[in-house]
């Protein structure tokens, strides 16, 4: 395995400094890469020189910004002037679609780069973690249709207030039976993928997800998931900790029939969990 761990981003692109993202460009056979201090990248154009999307052997990628989340789980610094550059840098670090494991740590822009709004293109992704996701109020979109994703974890995302139906692809919206997923741009080709269906023909979201965690989402109050939306049929473990969630979604009891471990802690506004008394014989 060709690995490069702990690569420190440098803010200076002068010729006497080697730790700049451009140095990653001519390394096409990397299989594991760990880049740190990405907030020091001077621009998105500099990040683009790393040419991550062209590294077709890369399967494990960790992208790390210096965290702006304090020990209390809240955003600790005034960082308004850095939001746009932070988003631009991540936008130009789009991974290759062969990615299997992705960890993004310390991202503090308010918006999502385009590739995180269409993550259904990453058909090989198995594990995805967001740590210290400081200022963005939206989770990435398109994860629900990934055929192998079995682990999704969000740790300390204080600005997310609601997980809405747009967390799923628009085609799911509750009435997706028989519809095709929209074409997804992969590299320079348009590839049309079929959505995943139950035996009754309904589109299934997160078909292979086994472990899910939402920890330290201090502003989170609502999770939209209606009973008629098939989702997470393979889910076995769910952890929710340190949030203001008022109720568990009806769809969880209806469709997460393999759930065996439910860890709820410090959810002071939770009304009840009665709707989880589902029929285990199904």
N, C-alpha and C positions, 0 to 999 in steps of 0.2 A: 504494500500500500504506500503510495506517495502522499505524505502528510506534511502540512505546514501549519504549526500551531503557534498561537501567540504573536502573530504578525502585527507590529505596532504601526498604526497610521501616523504619518508625519505630515505636518502642515506646510512644509517647505518643499517645493519641487525643484530646488536648485540642484546642480549636477553633483555636488559633494555629499548629498544625502541619499542613502539607498532605500530607506524604509518608506517609500511612497507607493501608492496603489498601482502605479504604472509598472512597477517591478513584477507584479503578478501576471501581467498580460502574456508574456511568452512562456508560461508554465501550463501547457494544455493537458498534462497527464495527472494533475492533482486529483486525488480522491477524497481528501479531507482537508478542510481549510478553516482556520480560526483567525478572524481579523478583529483587532481591538482598537479602541479609542477613535471610532469613526467620526466623531464630532470634530476631529481635527482636520478632516479632509476639507480642502479649501473650496471645493465646488463639485457639482455633479459631473461635470466634464472630466475632472480628475478621476473620480470614481469609475467612470465608464472605461477608463484605460486599463482597468483590471480585467476586463473582458470575461466576466464570470459566466455569462450566458453561453459562451462558446466552449466552455470546459466540459466536454461530454463524458468525462470519467468521474466528475465530481459528484459524490453521493452524500457527503456529510459537510454541512456548512454552518458555522456559528458567526453571526454578525453582531458585534458588540459596540454600543455607544456607552459612554460613562453615565451611569444612572443619575437621574434627577429626582428619584423618589427617596425620601428620607426614611429614617427608622420607624416613624409613625405611619408609614404607608402613603403619605401625601406628597405632592410635588413640592420640593423645597426651595427652588430658585426661580427668579424671574428670567425666563428664557425666550421671551417673545421675539427678539431679534434673530434668533437662531432657528426658528421653526421651518422657514422656507428652505434654507440650505440643508437642514437635516433631512427633510423630505426629498429634496433633489438628489442628495447623496444616495439614499436608499433606492430611489427610483432607478438609478444607474448601476445598481448592484443586483440586477435581476438574475436569479440563479438559473442554471440550465434545467430543463424539464425532467432530467434524469435524477434530480435530487430525491433522496430518500429520508434524510433527517435535516431539519432546519430549526435553528434556535436564533431568535432575534432578541437581544438584550439591551435595554436602556433606550429604545426608540422614543423620542420625545416631541416629534412634530405633531401638529393637530390633524393633518390629513394623511390619507393612505396613498402611497405611490400606485401607479396604474396596475402594476403586476400583482399587487396584493388585493386588487378589486376583481381580479379574474384568475384566481388561483386554481381553478378547475383544469388549467393546462398542465399542472404538475402531477401527472398521473401516476408517478412512482413514489410520491411522498407517503411515508409511513408514520413519521413522528414530527410534530410541530409544536414548538413552545414559544410563548411570548412572555418575557420577564421584564419587570419594571417598565411597563408600557404607559408612560406618564400622562400624556396630554390628549391622545386620540380618543374620541368617544365612540368609534366604530371598530368592530372586529373585522378581520379580513373576510372577503366574500368568495365563495366558490369551493370552500373546503368540503362541503357536504356531498359533492359528487365524486370525490377522489376514491378510487376503487380499493386502495390498500391502507388508507389512513386509519391507524388503530389507536393513536395517542394524540390528544390535544390538551394542552395545559396553558392556562393563563395565570400568571403570578404577579400580583400587584399592578392593577390597572385602575387607578383611582378615578379616572374621568369617564369610564363606561357606565352609563346610567340604565340603559335598556338594551337587551338583546332582542332585536325585532325580527320579523319575518324576512327582512332583507339580508339577514345573516345567511339565508339560503339563497340559491340562485333564483332570479325572478320567475323562472318557469315553474318553480314549486308553488309559490303563492297560495297553495291550498287547493288548486284546481288544475293540476298538471297531468292528470291521467292521459296517457297516450301521446303527450307532447314530446318533441325532441328538444334536447338541450341546444341552446344557441351555439353556432360555430365558435371555436376557440382559436385564437391566433397563437400558433406555436412556431417560434422562429420566423421563417418567411413563408410558411405554408398555412393554409386554412384547413384544419382537420375537424370533421364533424364526429362527435362522440355520442353514443346512445346513452341516455340516463339509465339508472338502475331501477328495476321494478320489482314489486312483490309478485306473488303468484296470481294476484288479482289484477295486476297491470298498473298499479299505482306507483308513481315515482318514489323512490326511497332515498332519504337524505342520510348521510353518514352511514353507509351500509356496513362498514367493517369496524367502526369505532368501538373500542373496548374500554378505554380509560379516558375520563374527562375530568378536568379540574378547573375550578374558578376560585382562586384564593387571593384575598386582599383587594377585592374590587369594592372599595369603600363607598362608592356612590351608586352601586347597582341596586335597583329597586324592582325591575320588572323583566320577566323572561317570557316572550311570546312564543307559544307552541300549542296550537290547537289540536284537538283530538283527531281530526280528520287528515292531519298531515303526517304521513309515515316517516319516521325518523329514528335513527340509532337502535336498530333491532338487535345489534350485537353488544350493546353497552353492558358491561359487568360492574364497573366501579365508577362512582361519581362522588367527587369531593367539592363541597361548597363551604367556604370559610371567610369570615370577616367581610360582610356585606350588609345591605339593607333590603335584601330580597323579601317581598311580602308574601309570596306564595309560589309553590312549585307549579310548573305548567301542567295543564291537563294532559298534554300529549305524552309526558314522561310516563305516567301510569299506563296509558293506553298502548304504547309501542315499545318501551324499554323493558321487555318481558324477561330479559336475561340478567337484569340488574340484581347483584348479590351484595354489593357493598355500597352503602350510602352514608357518607360522612358529612354531617352538618354541624358546624361549630360557629358560635358567635354571630348568629343571624337573629338579631334582636327583634326585628319586625316581622318575622315569619309567623303567620297566623296558625297554620296547621299543616300536617302531612297526611291527612286522612285519605286523600285521593290516591295514595300509593298502595292502598290495600287491594291490589289487583288479583285476578285469578291466576295462580301459578300453574294451573293445569293446562294453560293454553300452549 
